[in-house]
Amino acid sequence: MLESLTRTDMQELKNAHAEAKEVRELINQLIADIAQFRNERIDALYYNIWQQGTVNQGTTSAVQFLIELLQGDSIQDKDQLLLLLAYVARGNSYTDVEQDATESEEQSSQEPEWLQNAHNAVAAGVPVYLDLLEYEEPIVRTCAAYTLSSFKEHACAIIPRLHSCINTEEDELAKSSMLLCLSAVAENNAACQQLLTEMIKEQPSALVKLAASMALARLAKENTPAEALHVLVDTIIEPEPIKGTYAELPWANTDVVGDTSRILYALGPSAARIVIPILIEALKTTNPHSSLRVVDALLHLAFNGEPVHIDFTDQALTNEQRLVLTTISNSDCAWVINIMNRGKKSRREMLP
């Protein structure tokens, strides 16, 4: 593997943006002590390539080097390398960091091209990431699926391999990541939706059921089956059994309740008509803490994310909105936590 490093275009690195200097120095260090490549080197890569926002011409050469590392049998921390590559492919380092005010217009105009070049450089490793879907360590398989989700343009190569691996995968984190990856690259694929539906019905793992439901909702949108909607609602109502394992997924953005709610909110009016009755029934039996999440979801879905004002007139409300407000008002459980900072004595004021 080290012999192939001579193919790296070092002249390109010398001509790259000044901010890539740290990347060049780091690569030289990595070559010098490759056998001891451990967490401190991974952390440095994160800082130089991602956190500092240095996705540029130098990054594409660094990406080629990282893909080489992933193919080495003795290289550890492959999961961290995969995550770093995923962030570069998505352009996180550019979009999440403000540009320096002193940067020249010429450099700024080149950055979108560098971003695309960086994405393409990471995409060159798709065959490597596909092979890592069968790596011996589950965390590597989990992260390989996450990285592959960046490359919808390679769906024809990714989807069949995912199907094969999902059917044999026994680790719940890895299987969940593969299911979510499927929804990221598939688009209007009936076979993928059928597989996800089967996962919801057959899988004993709560995490896998949730991942399959999230994935199916992203693909089917307003046509999401009721069984998937029930899993999403049940997770919002009672997240405790699953929140710890969910947080271990690279897909976790906020927490399991926040991420699940975001998916429900995006499903549109058709799905809301199915979800709202489920949430209303849940509010009748849930505990005070869970009722807060249920009320939030009910209000968001019924009012399309708009604020609920106490000066609504009866004529301005739809039948569905009136039902939601009446249900919340009549729920003693919901008012235990003083919903919307209003006391129990004034809860009737919400209604016209």
C-alpha positions in Angstrom: 0.0 0.0 0.0 2.8 2.4 0.9 4.3 2.0 -2.6 1.1 3.3 -4.1 1.5 6.6 -2.2 4.1 7.7 -4.7 1.3 8.1 -7.2 -0.1 11.0 -5.1 0.4 14.3 -7.0 2.5 16.2 -4.5 2.8 19.1 -6.8 -1.0 19.6 -6.6 -0.6 19.7 -2.8 2.1 22.4 -3.1 -0.2 24.5 -5.3 -3.3 24.1 -3.1 -5.0 26.6 -0.9 -2.9 27.8 2.0 -5.3 26.3 4.5 -4.4 22.8 3.2 -0.9 23.1 4.7 -1.8 21.2 7.8 -3.2 18.4 5.7 0.1 18.1 3.8 2.1 18.0 7.0 -0.2 15.5 8.5 0.1 13.1 5.5 3.9 13.2 5.8 3.5 12.2 9.5 1.2 9.4 8.6 3.6 8.0 6.0 6.4 8.1 8.6 4.5 6.2 11.3 1.8 4.3 9.4 2.0 1.3 11.7 1.0 3.5 14.7 -1.9 5.2 13.0 -4.3 5.7 15.9 -7.0 8.0 17.3 -4.8 11.1 17.7 -4.1 11.0 13.9 -7.8 10.6 13.2 -8.6 13.6 15.4 -6.1 15.7 13.6 -7.6 14.8 10.2 -11.0 15.8 11.5 -9.6 19.1 12.6 -7.7 19.9 9.4 -10.1 18.6 6.8 -13.5 19.0 8.3 -13.6 21.3 11.3 -11.5 24.0 9.7 -13.5 24.0 6.5 -10.5 23.1 4.3 -12.4 21.3 1.6 -10.3 22.4 -1.4 -7.8 21.2 -3.9 -5.5 19.7 -1.2 -8.4 17.8 0.3 -9.0 15.8 -2.9 -5.4 14.5 -2.7 -5.8 13.7 1.0 -9.0 11.8 0.2 -7.1 9.5 -2.2 -4.7 8.8 0.6 -7.5 8.0 3.0 -9.1 5.5 0.6 -5.7 3.8 0.3 -5.6 3.5 4.1 -9.0 1.9 4.2 -7.7 -0.9 2.1 -4.9 -1.7 4.4 -5.4 -4.8 6.6 -3.4 -3.4 9.5 -5.2 0.0 9.6 -7.4 0.5 12.6 -10.2 3.1 13.1 -11.6 2.4 9.7 -15.0 3.6 11.0 -13.6 7.0 11.8 -12.0 7.3 8.4 -15.3 6.4 6.7 -17.2 9.1 8.7 -14.6 11.7 7.7 -14.9 10.7 4.1 -18.7 11.0 4.4 -18.5 14.5 5.7 -16.1 15.5 2.9 -18.4 14.0 0.3 -21.4 15.9 1.7 -19.5 19.2 1.7 -20.0 19.7 5.5 -16.7 21.4 5.9 -17.7 24.2 3.6 -21.3 24.7 4.4 -20.9 24.5 8.2 -18.0 27.0 8.4 -18.2 30.7 7.6 -15.9 31.9 4.9 -13.0 34.1 5.9 -13.8 37.7 5.1 -10.3 38.2 3.7 -10.7 35.4 1.2 -10.3 36.6 -2.4 -13.2 36.5 -4.8 -11.2 34.2 -7.1 -10.8 31.7 -4.3 -14.5 31.9 -3.4 -15.5 31.3 -7.0 -13.4 28.2 -7.1 -14.8 26.6 -3.9 -18.0 25.0 -5.5 -15.7 23.3 -8.0 -13.4 22.1 -5.2 -16.5 20.8 -3.4 -17.6 18.8 -6.4 -14.0 17.6 -6.9 -13.9 16.5 -3.3 -17.2 14.6 -3.6 -16.0 12.9 -6.8 -12.7 12.0 -5.1 -14.6 10.3 -2.2 -16.9 8.6 -4.7 -13.9 7.0 -6.4 -13.8 4.8 -3.2 -17.4 3.4 -3.6 -16.0 -0.1 -4.5 -14.0 0.0 -1.3 -16.9 1.1 0.8 -19.1 -1.7 -0.7 -16.5 -4.3 0.3 -16.5 -2.8 3.8 -20.2 -3.7 4.1 -18.9 -7.2 4.9 -16.0 -6.2 7.1 -15.6 -8.2 10.3 -16.2 -5.3 12.7 -19.9 -4.3 12.9 -19.1 -0.6 13.5 -17.1 -0.5 10.2 -20.1 -2.0 8.4 -22.3 0.6 10.0 -20.2 3.5 8.9 -19.6 2.1 5.4 -23.4 2.2 4.8 -23.4 5.8 6.1 -20.7 6.8 3.7 -22.3 5.1 0.8 -25.5 7.0 1.4 -23.7 10.1 -0.1 -23.6 8.6 -3.6 -27.1 8.4 -5.1 -25.5 8.6 -8.5 -24.1 5.1 -7.8 -27.4 3.6 -6.8 -27.2 0.8 -9.4 -24.1 -0.6 -7.8 -25.1 0.2 -4.2 -28.7 -1.1 -3.9 -28.1 -4.8 -4.9 -25.1 -5.0 -2.5 -27.2 -3.5 0.3 -30.0 -6.0 -0.3 -27.6 -8.9 -0.1 -26.0 -7.6 3.1 -29.2 -6.6 4.8 -30.5 -10.2 4.4 -27.5 -11.7 6.2 -26.6 -8.9 8.7 -27.1 -9.8 12.3 -25.9 -6.7 14.1 -28.8 -4.3 14.7 -26.7 -1.1 14.3 -25.2 -2.3 11.0 -28.5 -3.5 9.7 -30.2 -0.2 10.7 -27.6 1.8 8.9 -27.9 -0.2 5.8 -31.7 0.3 5.8 -31.3 4.0 6.1 -28.7 4.0 3.4 -31.2 2.2 1.2 -33.7 5.1 1.6 -31.0 7.6 0.8 -30.1 6.2 -2.6 -33.2 4.2 -3.8 -35.9 6.7 -4.8 -39.2 5.2 -6.1 -37.9 1.6 -5.9 -40.7 -0.8 -5.3 -38.4 -3.7 -4.3 -36.7 -1.5 -1.7 -40.1 -0.4 -0.2 -41.1 -4.1 -0.1 -38.0 -5.0 1.8 -38.5 -2.3 4.3 -42.1 -3.3 4.9 -40.9 -6.9 5.6 -38.3 -5.6 8.0 -41.0 -3.7 10.0 -43.2 -6.8 10.2 -40.6 -9.5 10.8 -37.7 -7.9 12.8 -37.7 -8.3 16.6 -35.2 -5.5 17.1 -36.9 -2.2 18.0 -34.0 -0.2 16.5 -34.2 -2.1 13.1 -38.0 -1.6 13.1 -37.5 2.1 13.6 -34.8 2.4 11.0 -37.0 0.5 8.5 -39.9 2.8 9.3 -37.8 5.9 8.9 -36.5 4.7 5.6 -39.9 3.7 4.3 -41.4 7.1 5.3 -38.6 8.8 3.4 -39.3 6.8 0.3 -43.1 6.6 0.4 -43.7 10.0 2.0 -47.5 10.7 2.0 -48.1 7.0 1.1 -46.3 5.6 4.1 -48.0 2.5 5.3 -49.9 2.6 8.6 -47.6 0.0 10.2 -44.6 2.3 9.7 -46.5 5.3 11.1 -47.4 3.3 14.2 -43.7 2.5 14.8 -42.7 6.2 14.4 -45.5 7.3 16.8 -44.7 4.6 19.3 -41.1 5.8 19.4 -42.1 9.4 20.1 -44.4 8.2 22.9 -41.9 5.9 24.5 -38.3 6.5 23.4 -36.5 5.2 26.5 -35.9 1.6 25.3 -34.2 2.7 22.1 -32.7 6.1 22.6 -29.3 4.8 23.8 -28.7 2.5 20.8 -30.1 5.0 18.4 -27.6 7.6 19.5 -24.8 5.2 18.4 -25.9 5.4 14.8 -23.9 7.9 12.6 -27.4 8.9 11.3 -28.4 10.4 14.7 -28.9 14.1 14.2 -30.6 15.4 17.4 -32.0 12.5 19.4 -34.4 9.7 18.6 -37.5 11.8 19.4 -36.4 14.8 17.5 -35.3 12.8 14.4 -38.5 10.7 14.4 -40.7 13.8 14.8 -38.9 15.5 11.9 -39.8 12.6 9.7 -43.5 12.7 10.7 -43.7 16.4 10.2 -42.4 16.1 6.6 -44.9 13.5 5.5 -47.6 15.9 4.4 -51.4 16.3 5.0 -52.3 12.8 3.8 -50.1 11.1 6.4 -51.2 13.6 9.0 -54.7 12.5 8.7 -53.6 9.0 9.6 -51.1 10.0 12.3 -53.3 12.4 14.2 -55.9 9.8 15.2 -53.1 7.5 16.4 -51.6 10.3 18.5 -55.0 11.2 19.9 -55.5 7.6 21.1 -52.0 7.6 22.5 -52.7 10.8 24.5 -55.4 8.9 26.4 -53.0 6.4 27.8 -49.6 8.0 27.9 -47.8 9.3 30.9 -47.3 13.1 31.6 -43.7 13.2 30.3 -44.6 11.5 27.0 -47.8 13.5 26.6 -45.7 16.6 26.1 -44.1 15.0 23.0 -47.5 13.8 21.8 -49.1 17.3 22.2 -46.2 18.9 20.3 -46.6 16.4 17.4 -50.4 16.9 17.3 -50.2 20.7 17.2 -47.4 20.6 14.5 -49.3 18.2 12.3 -52.7 19.8 12.7 -51.5 23.4 12.1 -48.7 22.6 9.5 -46.0 23.8 11.9 -47.7 27.2 12.4 -47.9 28.7 15.9 -51.2 28.1 17.7 -52.7 31.4 18.8 -55.3 31.8 21.5 -57.3 34.3 19.4 -58.3 31.7 16.8 -62.0 32.0 16.0 -64.1 28.9 15.6 -64.7 29.7 12.0 -61.0 29.8 11.3 -60.4 26.2 12.6 -60.8 23.0 10.5 -62.7 20.1 12.1 -59.3 18.3 12.5 -57.8 21.3 14.3 -60.8 21.7 16.6 -60.6 18.0 17.5 -56.9 18.3 18.3 -57.4 21.3 20.5 -60.4 19.8 22.3 -58.5 16.5 22.9 -55.6 18.4 24.4 -57.9 20.6 26.5 -59.6 17.5 27.9 -56.4 15.6 28.7 -55.6 16.0 32.4 -52.4 14.0 31.7 -51.2 16.6 29.2 -51.8 19.5 31.5 -49.7 18.1 34.3 -46.6 19.7 32.7 -48.3 23.0 32.1 -48.4 22.8 28.3 -47.5 26.0 26.5 -46.7 27.7 29.8 -50.4 28.1 30.6 -51.9 27.0 33.9 -54.6 24.3 34.2 -57.2 26.8 35.2 -56.8 28.6 31.9 -56.6 25.7 29.6 -60.1 26.3 28.3 -59.0 29.7 27.0 -57.3 27.8 24.1 -60.6 26.9 22.7 -62.8 29.4 20.8 
